């Protein structure tokens, strides 16, 4: 039986860490509650805690520790302690209530990662509303959908550019009462527009009574955050995440990491906070463990990220595949410019790095290194380097690996993680050889972020991570408990439902509480998950064979290192074809891909015997040597195909590389296949005209 909602429910005023008793696990309505899927022992039995409760607990333990730091115009990092963090959250929460935030309505946040983003997010939750992030790349109409569907009373924006988007749709938003701008000059003469400073002044004057009363009414098992899905099929859905969804998943991630060091660990926040992975790591895992957060510059993904990493030297680093790929390209470019001697040393070091880490992964690292005689000769030393795994690795670490890590700002980093999309095993192997073992995390918005996370050395290059303790996994209708089949998840991290959308909730969550991911995978004997395809992305050939495109795309890219993106096509067709982009230079101001090839791709093209320097020239002339090189690469990739139906028969080089601004990439640089298919439908049709 559903308990009455909101502050009207006078029986339950022991918040914010109370659990209101209900007998159902699914809820789609604002103000509703769900039953927690508590376990009897271990991680699943961890006592639930609300977001305000978590902040209070960390403040009590580490009041003067740094919560986050922002680099200001004076070139210095300005730090905020956990005590100051809580004070500012409460001040802004009181101001939100003053300007009209209602219980179970939202505060939408539109801007790059910042102190204000964090404070607005937690203030909305403290004041009994929902925090809802909006991607900065969203159009005005996409913003309208988020604001209206979440019944937003307030929208917090970073600057005038984002403000203008909201002002253009303001008249159509039934619930919107105020807009807050936190950066740059603010025209407060516009009705309902406030500066951040105004809000701080307003909140400071308000008594604590109303805020404290609302905090008493909050329950751990009610919604506190809305995360919008990517919207690749229809409008984005608002994922309802409870306090427990977020705080428990952050706890489970922390338990898997195991060696987090409160007040000593630090991260750089740069991935969009409207994405669930960034929220659960950057906001909640850091809050759980008193980890320092340093905010990158807004142009981080356009090239300044490494500069920030070098300054901050984080101890943990989460990146999406495209970031790792860009780092790989940069390292390769530097290596190509080295002398033959340096290249040979680097090759030797990479061999030692690979052997060392594979030995650790396989549990076969020798604990008894060889001992050299005191009067060893130079020849004996060289032989020792060549055959001694442990000592050779240590020497390689000193000569090569430490310099690579220094150049990336990752010399103090203990954990390297990739998430949001598959990262090629070849890229992982490359970094492994350089003493940077990249761990996989797999999850989704509907699972509050992570469902798997590997921690070195328990991982494999082609796995998507180890299942988190306290969660359950099954594989659809598979007769085997380990799959293969559709990956389905259950646990305290699984969403409440989609806001006001019972139909889509029932299509995603079954009656037993299993979240249907749409991904196909299997589990090995070490509890490592392998994703082999996606149900909605599976191509079904005219011959009826189901084909997972990602594996074939990665095979082609591993043979053609100067291909930027690869998109397989061939659904219900007689054969497979592939769309390819060549790596191009990027406009540092807009982030758009330019027509000019990037430096390494130019060198590759010149090495083939072509004088082309732009994509348009190659495509216009169908440059014979470039097209032949790509054809040869695809032929090599086809040798790994498990059947003739899985071989690529045709290809096309697209006229431009992908970018967020042109629509082919999402905020985490994941390919939007539906956009690519629609944009290049004429090229796709040409594949099959004959």
PEQUIKA-V109601 format. One record per residue. N is the residue number from 1. RES is the residue in one letter. PHI is phi in whole degrees, 0 to 359 (none if undefined). BURIAL is 1 if it has 24 or more other C-alpha atoms within 12 Angstrom, else 0. D_CENTER is the distance of its C-alpha to the mean C-alpha in whole Angstrom. Layout:
[[N & RES & PHI & BURIAL & D_CENTER] [N & RES & PHI & BURIAL & D_CENTER]]
This chain:
[[1 & X & none & 0 & 37] [2 & X & 287 & 0 & 35] [3 & X & 282 & 1 & 36] [4 & X & 307 & 0 & 36] [5 & X & 265 & 1 & 33] [6 & X & 79 & 1 & 33] [7 & X & 292 & 1 & 35] [8 & X & 292 & 0 & 38] [9 & X & 281 & 0 & 38] [10 & X & 289 & 0 & 40] [11 & X & 286 & 0 & 40] [12 & X & 242 & 1 & 37] [13 & X & 233 & 0 & 36] [14 & X & 246 & 0 & 35] [15 & X & 289 & 1 & 32] [16 & X & 269 & 1 & 29] [17 & X & 261 & 1 & 28] [18 & X & 283 & 1 & 31] [19 & X & 242 & 1 & 30] [20 & X & 278 & 1 & 32] [21 & X & 289 & 0 & 34] [22 & X & 220 & 0 & 33] [23 & X & 246 & 0 & 33] [24 & X & 231 & 0 & 30] [25 & X & 260 & 1 & 27] [26 & X & 237 & 1 & 26] [27 & X & 207 & 1 & 26] [28 & X & 243 & 1 & 25] [29 & X & 260 & 1 & 28] [30 & X & 301 & 1 & 27] [31 & X & 85 & 1 & 28] [32 & X & 278 & 1 & 29] [33 & X & 230 & 1 & 28] [34 & X & 229 & 1 & 27] [35 & X & 285 & 1 & 28] [36 & X & 277 & 1 & 26] [37 & X & 272 & 1 & 26] [38 & X & 289 & 1 & 27] [39 & X & 264 & 0 & 28] [40 & X & 269 & 0 & 31] [41 & X & 203 & 0 & 30] [42 & X & 69 & 0 & 27] [43 & X & 300 & 1 & 23] [44 & X & 292 & 1 & 24] [45 & X & 264 & 0 & 27] [46 & X & 303 & 1 & 25] [47 & X & 302 & 1 & 27] [48 & X & 291 & 1 & 25] [49 & X & 216 & 1 & 24] [50 & X & 278 & 1 & 23] [51 & X & 297 & 1 & 21] [52 & X & 299 & 1 & 24] [53 & X & 296 & 1 & 26] [54 & X & 295 & 1 & 23] [55 & X & 298 & 1 & 23] [56 & X & 298 & 1 & 27] [57 & X & 296 & 0 & 27] [58 & X & 291 & 1 & 25] [59 & X & 297 & 1 & 27] [60 & X & 296 & 0 & 30] [61 & X & 275 & 0 & 29] [62 & X & 224 & 1 & 28] [63 & X & 300 & 0 & 29] [64 & X & 256 & 0 & 30] [65 & X & 285 & 1 & 26] [66 & X & 286 & 1 & 24] [67 & X & 274 & 1 & 21] [68 & X & 206 & 1 & 20] [69 & X & 221 & 1 & 21] [70 & X & 235 & 1 & 21] [71 & X & 273 & 1 & 23] [72 & X & 266 & 0 & 26] [73 & X & 296 & 0 & 28] [74 & X & 279 & 0 & 31] [75 & X & 82 & 0 & 28] [76 & X & 251 & 0 & 28] [77 & X & 276 & 0 & 25] [78 & X & 258 & 0 & 26] [79 & X & 260 & 0 & 25] [80 & X & 237 & 1 & 25] [81 & X & 278 & 1 & 26] [82 & X & 295 & 1 & 25] [83 & X & 296 & 1 & 28] [84 & X & 295 & 1 & 28] [85 & X & 305 & 1 & 24] [86 & X & 296 & 1 & 26] [87 & X & 300 & 1 & 29] [88 & X & 289 & 1 & 27] [89 & X & 300 & 1 & 25] [90 & X & 294 & 1 & 29] [91 & X & 297 & 1 & 30] [92 & X & 291 & 1 & 28] [93 & X & 299 & 1 & 28] [94 & X & 295 & 1 & 32] [95 & X & 293 & 1 & 31] [96 & X & 302 & 1 & 29] [97 & X & 297 & 1 & 32] [98 & X & 296 & 1 & 34] [99 & X & 269 & 1 & 33] [100 & X & 119 & 1 & 33] [101 & X & 291 & 1 & 30] [102 & X & 260 & 1 & 31] [103 & X & 302 & 1 & 30] [104 & X & 65 & 1 & 27] [105 & X & 254 & 1 & 26] [106 & X & 250 & 1 & 23] [107 & X & 246 & 1 & 22] [108 & X & 272 & 1 & 20] [109 & X & 236 & 1 & 18] [110 & X & 229 & 1 & 18] [111 & X & 172 & 1 & 17] [112 & X & 283 & 1 & 15] [113 & X & 310 & 1 & 14] [114 & X & 195 & 1 & 17] [115 & X & 303 & 1 & 19] [116 & X & 295 & 1 & 21] [117 & X & 300 & 1 & 17] [118 & X & 301 & 1 & 17] [119 & X & 293 & 1 & 21] [120 & X & 299 & 1 & 21] [121 & X & 299 & 1 & 18] [122 & X & 289 & 1 & 20] [123 & X & 294 & 1 & 24] [124 & X & 302 & 1 & 23] [125 & X & 291 & 1 & 22] [126 & X & 300 & 1 & 25] [127 & X & 276 & 1 & 28] [128 & X & 86 & 1 & 27] [129 & X & 257 & 1 & 25] [130 & X & 249 & 1 & 21] [131 & X & 271 & 1 & 19] [132 & X & 218 & 1 & 17] [133 & X & 278 & 1 & 14] [134 & X & 237 & 1 & 15] [135 & X & 294 & 1 & 13] [136 & X & 295 & 1 & 15] [137 & X & 277 & 1 & 16] [138 & X & 297 & 1 & 17] [139 & X & 287 & 0 & 21] [140 & X & 300 & 1 & 24] [141 & X & 292 & 0 & 24] [142 & X & 294 & 1 & 21] [143 & X & 296 & 1 & 21] [144 & X & 303 & 1 & 24] [145 & X & 301 & 1 & 23] [146 & X & 294 & 1 & 20] [147 & X & 295 & 1 & 23] [148 & X & 286 & 1 & 26] [149 & X & 292 & 1 & 24] [150 & X & 269 & 1 & 23] [151 & X & 54 & 1 & 26] [152 & X & 291 & 1 & 25] [153 & X & 271 & 1 & 28] [154 & X & 223 & 1 & 26] [155 & X & 234 & 1 & 24] [156 & X & 261 & 1 & 22] [157 & X & 240 & 1 & 22] [158 & X & 284 & 1 & 21] [159 & X & 212 & 1 & 24] [160 & X & 296 & 1 & 27] [161 & X & 303 & 0 & 25] [162 & X & 286 & 1 & 23] [163 & X & 301 & 1 & 26] [164 & X & 299 & 0 & 28] [165 & X & 301 & 1 & 25] [166 & X & 289 & 1 & 26] [167 & X & 297 & 1 & 30] [168 & X & 290 & 0 & 30] [169 & X & 241 & 1 & 29] [170 & X & 305 & 1 & 30] [171 & X & 296 & 0 & 34] [172 & X & 263 & 0 & 32] [173 & X & 268 & 1 & 30] [174 & X & 291 & 0 & 32] [175 & X & 257 & 1 & 31] [176 & X & 289 & 1 & 30] [177 & X & 245 & 1 & 32] [178 & X & 205 & 1 & 30] [179 & X & 235 & 1 & 28] [180 & X & 242 & 1 & 27] [181 & X & 250 & 1 & 26] [182 & X & 258 & 1 & 25] [183 & X & 220 & 1 & 25] [184 & X & 81 & 0 & 28] [185 & X & 300 & 0 & 32] [186 & X & 241 & 1 & 32] [187 & X & 274 & 0 & 34] [188 & X & 282 & 0 & 35] [189 & X & 284 & 0 & 38] [190 & X & 288 & 0 & 36] [191 & X & 305 & 0 & 37] [192 & X & 81 & 1 & 34] [193 & X & 256 & 1 & 32] [194 & X & 235 & 1 & 31] [195 & X & 272 & 1 & 30] [196 & X & 296 & 1 & 28] [197 & X & 297 & 1 & 31] [198 & X & 300 & 1 & 33] [199 & X & 295 & 1 & 31] [200 & X & 299 & 1 & 31] [201 & X & 296 & 0 & 35] [202 & X & 297 & 1 & 35] [203 & X & 295 & 1 & 33] [204 & X & 295 & 0 & 35] [205 & X & 274 & 0 & 39] [206 & X & 278 & 0 & 38] [207 & X & 291 & 0 & 39] [208 & X & 276 & 0 & 36] [209 & X & 303 & 0 & 38] [210 & X & 296 & 1 & 36] [211 & X & 298 & 1 & 33] [212 & X & 296 & 1 & 34] [213 & X & 294 & 1 & 36] [214 & X & 294 & 1 & 32] [215 & X & 301 & 1 & 31] [216 & X & 294 & 1 & 33] [217 & X & 272 & 1 & 33] [218 & X & 288 & 1 & 29] [219 & X & 233 & 1 & 28] [220 & X & 297 & 1 & 25] [221 & X & 262 & 1 & 25] [222 & X & 244 & 1 & 25] [223 & X & 292 & 1 & 22] [224 & X & 231 & 1 & 20] [225 & X & 218 & 1 & 17] [226 & X & 248 & 1 & 16] [227 & X & 243 & 1 & 13] [228 & X & 274 & 1 & 14] [229 & X & 290 & 1 & 13] [230 & X & 291 & 1 & 12] [231 & X & 74 & 0 & 16] [232 & X & 289 & 0 & 17] [233 & X & 234 & 0 & 20] [234 & X & 77 & 0 & 22] [235 & X & 296 & 0 & 21] [236 & X & 302 & 1 & 17] [237 & X & 264 & 1 & 18] [238 & X & 269 & 1 & 18] [239 & X & 283 & 1 & 16] [240 & X & 273 & 1 & 18] [241 & X & 249 & 1 & 17] [242 & X & 278 & 1 & 20] [243 & X & 306 & 1 & 20] [244 & X & 294 & 1 & 20] [245 & X & 308 & 1 & 17] [246 & X & 283 & 1 & 15] [247 & X & 289 & 1 & 18] [248 & X & 287 & 1 & 18] [249 & X & 296 & 1 & 15] [250 & X & 298 & 1 & 14] [251 & X & 294 & 1 & 18] [252 & X & 296 & 1 & 17] [253 & X & 297 & 1 & 14] [254 & X & 297 & 1 & 17] [255 & X & 297 & 1 & 19] [256 & X & 294 & 1 & 18] [257 & X & 297 & 1 & 17] [258 & X & 79 & 0 & 21] [259 & X & 244 & 0 & 22] [260 & X & 294 & 1 & 20] [261 & X & 241 & 0 & 22] [262 & X & 306 & 1 & 23] [263 & X & 71 & 1 & 24] [264 & X & 251 & 1 & 23] [265 & X & 290 & 1 & 20] [266 & X & 211 & 1 & 18] [267 & X & 228 & 1 & 14] [268 & X & 250 & 1 & 13] [269 & X & 263 & 1 & 11] [270 & X & 213 & 1 & 10] [271 & X & 288 & 1 & 7] [272 & X & 305 & 1 & 8] [273 & X & 288 & 1 & 9] [274 & X & 285 & 1 & 10] [275 & X & 269 & 1 & 7] [276 & X & 296 & 1 & 7] [277 & X & 298 & 1 & 5] [278 & X & 294 & 1 & 6] [279 & X & 297 & 1 & 9] [280 & X & 290 & 1 & 10] [281 & X & 273 & 1 & 9] [282 & X & 290 & 1 & 10] [283 & X & 265 & 1 & 13] [284 & X & 269 & 1 & 14] [285 & X & 293 & 1 & 14] [286 & X & 292 & 1 & 15] [287 & X & 294 & 1 & 18] [288 & X & 299 & 1 & 19] [289 & X & 244 & 1 & 20] [290 & X & 53 & 1 & 21] [291 & X & 265 & 1 & 18] [292 & X & 286 & 1 & 19] [293 & X & 246 & 1 & 16] [294 & X & 245 & 1 & 17] [295 & X & 274 & 1 & 16] [296 & X & 286 & 1 & 15] [297 & X & 285 & 1 & 17] [298 & X & 302 & 1 & 16] [299 & X & 266 & 0 & 17] [300 & X & 306 & 1 & 14] [301 & X & 282 & 1 & 13] [302 & X & 260 & 1 & 16] [303 & X & 137 & 1 & 18] [304 & X & 264 & 0 & 18] [305 & X & 302 & 1 & 15] [306 & X & 298 & 1 & 17] [307 & X & 301 & 0 & 20] [308 & X & 293 & 1 & 18] [309 & X & 300 & 1 & 17] [310 & X & 295 & 1 & 21] [311 & X & 287 & 1 & 22] [312 & X & 278 & 1 & 20] [313 & X & 54 & 1 & 20] [314 & X & 294 & 1 & 17] [315 & X & 263 & 1 & 18] [316 & X & 223 & 1 & 14] [317 & X & 217 & 1 & 11] [318 & X & 251 & 1 & 7] [319 & X & 220 & 1 & 7] [320 & X & 271 & 1 & 6] [321 & X & 308 & 1 & 9] [322 & X & 296 & 1 & 11] [323 & X & 293 & 1 & 11] [324 & X & 298 & 1 & 12] [325 & X & 296 & 1 & 15] [326 & X & 295 & 1 & 16] [327 & X & 297 & 1 & 17] [328 & X & 300 & 1 & 18] [329 & X & 299 & 1 & 20] [330 & X & 295 & 0 & 21] [331 & X & 296 & 1 & 23] [332 & X & 298 & 1 & 24] [333 & X & 295 & 0 & 26] [334 & X & 295 & 0 & 27] [335 & X & 297 & 0 & 29] [336 & X & 295 & 0 & 30] [337 & X & 274 & 0 & 32] [338 & X & 285 & 0 & 34] [339 & X & 288 & 0 & 37] [340 & X & 301 & 0 & 38] [341 & X & 297 & 0 & 39] [342 & X & 296 & 0 & 35] [343 & X & 296 & 0 & 34] [344 & X & 293 & 0 & 36] [345 & X & 296 & 1 & 35] [346 & X & 297 & 1 & 31] [347 & X & 297 & 1 & 32] [348 & X & 298 & 1 & 33] [349 & X & 297 & 1 & 31] [350 & X & 296 & 1 & 28] [351 & X & 297 & 1 & 30] [352 & X & 295 & 1 & 31] [353 & X & 298 & 1 & 27] [354 & X & 297 & 1 & 26] [355 & X & 298 & 1 & 30] [356 & X & 300 & 1 & 29] [357 & X & 287 & 1 & 25] [358 & X & 295 & 1 & 26] [359 & X & 295 & 0 & 29] [360 & X & 295 & 1 & 27] [361 & X & 299 & 0 & 25] [362 & X & 276 & 0 & 28] [363 & X & 69 & 0 & 30] [364 & X & 242 & 0 & 33] [365 & X & 293 & 0 & 32] [366 & X & 293 & 0 & 36] [367 & X & 263 & 0 & 37] [368 & X & 235 & 0 & 40] [369 & X & 297 & 0 & 40] [370 & X & 297 & 0 & 43] [371 & X & 248 & 0 & 45] [372 & X & 277 & 0 & 47] [373 & X & 294 & 0 & 51] [374 & X & 300 & 0 & 52] [375 & X & 263 & 0 & 54] [376 & X & 292 & 0 & 51] [377 & X & 265 & 0 & 51] [378 & X & 298 & 0 & 49] [379 & X & 297 & 0 & 49] [380 & X & 296 & 0 & 48] [381 & X & 297 & 0 & 45] [382 & X & 297 & 0 & 44] [383 & X & 297 & 0 & 44] [384 & X & 298 & 0 & 42] [385 & X & 300 & 1 & 39] [386 & X & 287 & 0 & 39] [387 & X & 253 & 0 & 40] [388 & X & 275 & 1 & 38] [389 & X & 297 & 1 & 35] [390 & X & 292 & 1 & 34] [391 & X & 292 & 1 & 36] [392 & X & 300 & 1 & 35] [393 & X & 296 & 1 & 31] [394 & X & 297 & 0 & 32] [395 & X & 293 & 1 & 34] [396 & X & 298 & 1 & 31] [397 & X & 297 & 1 & 29] [398 & X & 290 & 0 & 32] [399 & X & 280 & 1 & 32] [400 & X & 240 & 1 & 29] [401 & X & 300 & 1 & 26] [402 & X & 298 & 1 & 26] [403 & X & 290 & 0 & 27] [404 & X & 296 & 1 & 24] [405 & X & 297 & 1 & 22] [406 & X & 301 & 1 & 24] [407 & X & 294 & 0 & 23] [408 & X & 265 & 1 & 19] [409 & X & 76 & 1 & 20] [410 & X & 245 & 1 & 18] [411 & X & 292 & 1 & 22] [412 & X & 258 & 1 & 21] [413 & X & 285 & 1 & 18] [414 & X & 256 & 1 & 18] [415 & X & 226 & 1 & 15] [416 & X & 242 & 1 & 13] [417 & X & 230 & 1 & 10] [418 & X & 240 & 1 & 8] [419 & X & 206 & 1 & 5] [420 & X & 86 & 1 & 4] [421 & X & 198 & 1 & 8] [422 & X & 292 & 1 & 11] [423 & X & 254 & 1 & 12] [424 & X & 305 & 1 & 16] [425 & X & 303 & 1 & 18] [426 & X & 294 & 1 & 20] [427 & X & 293 & 1 & 17] [428 & X & 298 & 1 & 17] [429 & X & 294 & 1 & 20] [430 & X & 300 & 1 & 21] [431 & X & 291 & 1 & 19] [432 & X & 300 & 1 & 21] [433 & X & 293 & 1 & 24] [434 & X & 258 & 1 & 23] [435 & X & 72 & 1 & 22] [436 & X & 235 & 1 & 19] [437 & X & 283 & 1 & 18] [438 & X & 269 & 1 & 14] [439 & X & 270 & 1 & 13] [440 & X & 262 & 1 & 11] [441 & X & 233 & 1 & 9] [442 & X & 232 & 1 & 9] [443 & X & 186 & 1 & 9] [444 & X & 198 & 1 & 9] [445 & X & 306 & 1 & 10] [446 & X & 291 & 1 & 14] [447 & X & 246 & 1 & 13] [448 & X & 58 & 1 & 12] [449 & X & 123 & 1 & 9] [450 & X & 257 & 1 & 10] [451 & X & 243 & 1 & 13] [452 & X & 228 & 1 & 13] [453 & X & 198 & 1 & 13] [454 & X & 271 & 1 & 15] [455 & X & 234 & 1 & 17] [456 & X & 305 & 1 & 19] [457 & X & 262 & 1 & 22] [458 & X & 273 & 1 & 21] [459 & X & 197 & 1 & 19] [460 & X & 225 & 1 & 20] [461 & X & 293 & 1 & 19] [462 & X & 248 & 1 & 18] [463 & X & 268 & 1 & 17] [464 & X & 256 & 1 & 14] [465 & X & 114 & 1 & 14] [466 & X & 269 & 1 & 17] [467 & X & 303 & 1 & 17] [468 & X & 294 & 1 & 17] [469 & X & 298 & 1 & 21] [470 & X & 87 & 1 & 22] [471 & X & 246 & 1 & 20] [472 & X & 239 & 1 & 22] [473 & X & 221 & 1 & 21] [474 & X & 220 & 1 & 24] [475 & X & 232 & 1 & 24] [476 & X & 50 & 1 & 26] [477 & X & 267 & 0 & 29] [478 & X & 299 & 0 & 29] [479 & X & 286 & 0 & 32] [480 & X & 263 & 0 & 30] [481 & X & 293 & 0 & 28] [482 & X & 256 & 1 & 26] [483 & X & 87 & 1 & 26] [484 & X & 281 & 1 & 25] [485 & X & 168 & 1 & 24] [486 & X & 292 & 1 & 22] [487 & X & 287 & 1 & 19] [488 & X & 235 & 1 & 20] [489 & X & 235 & 1 & 19] [490 & X & 212 & 1 & 21] [491 & X & 154 & 1 & 21] [492 & X & 287 & 1 & 20] [493 & X & 269 & 1 & 17] [494 & X & 281 & 1 & 18] [495 & X & 308 & 1 & 18] [496 & X & 286 & 1 & 21] [497 & X & 165 & 1 & 21] [498 & X & 267 & 1 & 21] [499 & X & 304 & 1 & 23] [500 & X & 55 & 1 & 26] [501 & X & 220 & 1 & 25] [502 & X & 293 & 0 & 27] [503 & X & 297 & 0 & 27] [504 & X & 289 & 1 & 24] [505 & X & 297 & 1 & 23] [506 & X & 294 & 0 & 26] [507 & X & 284 & 0 & 25] [508 & X & 255 & 1 & 21] [509 & X & 248 & 1 & 23] [510 & X & 274 & 1 & 26] [511 & X & 297 & 0 & 29] [512 & X & 269 & 0 & 28] [513 & X & 86 & 1 & 25] [514 & X & 277 & 1 & 23] [515 & X & 272 & 1 & 20] [516 & X & 271 & 1 & 20] [517 & X & 280 & 1 & 17] [518 & X & 86 & 1 & 18] [519 & X & 266 & 1 & 17] [520 & X & 255 & 1 & 20] [521 & X & 197 & 1 & 20] [522 & X & 210 & 1 & 22] [523 & X & 239 & 1 & 22] [524 & X & 262 & 0 & 24] [525 & X & 290 & 0 & 27] [526 & X & 261 & 0 & 24] [527 & X & 71 & 1 & 22] [528 & X & 267 & 1 & 20] [529 & X & 265 & 1 & 18] [530 & X & 238 & 1 & 18] [531 & X & 263 & 1 & 17] [532 & X & 250 & 1 & 20] [533 & X & 169 & 1 & 19] [534 & X & 231 & 1 & 18] [535 & X & 305 & 0 & 21] [536 & X & 286 & 0 & 21] [537 & X & 263 & 1 & 20] [538 & X & 300 & 1 & 23] [539 & X & 268 & 1 & 25] [540 & X & 248 & 1 & 29] [541 & X & 290 & 1 & 32] [542 & X & 300 & 0 & 35] [543 & X & 275 & 0 & 36] [544 & X & 89 & 0 & 34] [545 & X & 274 & 0 & 32] [546 & X & 277 & 1 & 28] [547 & X & 230 & 1 & 26] [548 & X & 272 & 1 & 22] [549 & X & 292 & 1 & 21] [550 & X & 301 & 1 & 18] [551 & X & 296 & 1 & 20] [552 & X & 289 & 1 & 23] [553 & X & 300 & 1 & 21] [554 & X & 294 & 1 & 19] [555 & X & 296 & 1 & 23] [556 & X & 293 & 1 & 24] [557 & X & 296 & 1 & 22] [558 & X & 291 & 1 & 23] [559 & X & 272 & 1 & 26] [560 & X & 232 & 1 & 26] [561 & X & 291 & 1 & 23] [562 & X & 261 & 1 & 24] [563 & X & 277 & 1 & 23] [564 & X & 284 & 1 & 20] [565 & X & 231 & 1 & 18] [566 & X & 228 & 1 & 20] [567 & X & 231 & 1 & 21] [568 & X & 281 & 1 & 23] [569 & X & 228 & 1 & 26] [570 & X & 140 & 1 & 29] [571 & X & 298 & 1 & 28] [572 & X & 62 & 0 & 32] [573 & X & 249 & 1 & 33] [574 & X & 284 & 1 & 36] [575 & X & 207 & 1 & 33] [576 & X & 267 & 1 & 30] [577 & X & 225 & 1 & 29] [578 & X & 218 & 1 & 26] [579 & X & 262 & 1 & 25] [580 & X & 233 & 1 & 24] [581 & X & 245 & 1 & 23] [582 & X & 263 & 1 & 24] [583 & X & 293 & 1 & 22] [584 & X & 238 & 1 & 24] [585 & X & 292 & 1 & 24] [586 & X & 242 & 1 & 22] [587 & X & 292 & 0 & 23] [588 & X & 293 & 0 & 22] [589 & X & 272 & 0 & 23] [590 & X & 259 & 0 & 21] [591 & X & 85 & 1 & 19] [592 & X & 286 & 1 & 21] [593 & X & 285 & 1 & 22] [594 & X & 270 & 1 & 25] [595 & X & 285 & 1 & 28] [596 & X & 289 & 1 & 29] [597 & X & 296 & 1 & 28] [598 & X & 287 & 1 & 26] [599 & X & 303 & 1 & 28] [600 & X & 290 & 1 & 27] [601 & X & 291 & 1 & 27] [602 & X & 301 & 1 & 31] [603 & X & 297 & 0 & 32] [604 & X & 298 & 1 & 31] [605 & X & 297 & 1 & 33] [606 & X & 296 & 0 & 36] [607 & X & 296 & 0 & 36] [608 & X & 282 & 0 & 37] [609 & X & 104 & 0 & 40] [610 & X & 256 & 1 & 38] [611 & X & 262 & 0 & 39] [612 & X & 295 & 1 & 36] [613 & X & 235 & 1 & 33] [614 & X & 232 & 1 & 32] [615 & X & 294 & 1 & 30] [616 & X & 300 & 0 & 32] [617 & X & 295 & 1 & 35] [618 & X & 295 & 1 & 34] [619 & X & 290 & 1 & 33] [620 & X & 297 & 0 & 37] [621 & X & 267 & 0 & 39] [622 & X & 47 & 0 & 37] [623 & X & 320 & 1 & 37] [624 & X & 302 & 0 & 39] [625 & X & 287 & 0 & 38] [626 & X & 291 & 1 & 34] [627 & X & 296 & 1 & 34] [628 & X & 293 & 0 & 36] [629 & X & 296 & 1 & 34] [630 & X & 291 & 1 & 31] [631 & X & 300 & 1 & 33] [632 & X & 295 & 0 & 34] [633 & X & 297 & 1 & 30] [634 & X & 294 & 1 & 30] [635 & X & 300 & 0 & 33] [636 & X & 296 & 0 & 32] [637 & X & 296 & 1 & 28] [638 & X & 295 & 1 & 31] [639 & X & 294 & 0 & 33] [640 & X & 269 & 0 & 30] [641 & X & 294 & 1 & 30] [642 & X & 276 & 0 & 31] [643 & X & 202 & 0 & 33] [644 & X & 298 & 0 & 35] [645 & X & 294 & 1 & 33] [646 & X & 262 & 1 & 30] [647 & X & 267 & 1 & 31] [648 & X & 277 & 1 & 30] [649 & X & 260 & 1 & 33] [650 & X & 221 & 1 & 32] [651 & X & 214 & 1 & 30] [652 & X & 218 & 1 & 30] [653 & X & 269 & 1 & 28] [654 & X & 282 & 1 & 27] [655 & X & 288 & 1 & 28] [656 & X & 203 & 1 & 25] [657 & X & 288 & 1 & 22] [658 & X & 277 & 1 & 19] [659 & X & 204 & 1 & 17] [660 & X & 292 & 1 & 15] [661 & X & 295 & 0 & 19] [662 & X & 271 & 1 & 20] [663 & X & 97 & 1 & 18] [664 & X & 283 & 1 & 17] [665 & X & 243 & 1 & 13] [666 & X & 277 & 1 & 11] [667 & X & 299 & 1 & 9] [668 & X & 260 & 1 & 6] [669 & X & 66 & 1 & 9] [670 & X & 273 & 1 & 10] [671 & X & 293 & 1 & 13] [672 & X & 267 & 1 & 15] [673 & X & 300 & 1 & 18] [674 & X & 298 & 1 & 20] [675 & X & 293 & 0 & 20] [676 & X & 298 & 1 & 21] [677 & X & 300 & 1 & 24] [678 & X & 289 & 0 & 26] [679 & X & 295 & 0 & 26] [680 & X & 244 & 1 & 27] [681 & X & 296 & 0 & 29] [682 & X & 294 & 0 & 32] [683 & X & 295 & 1 & 31] [684 & X & 296 & 1 & 30] [685 & X & 297 & 0 & 34] [686 & X & 297 & 0 & 35] [687 & X & 303 & 1 & 34] [688 & X & 247 & 0 & 36] [689 & X & 296 & 0 & 39] [690 & X & 273 & 0 & 41]]
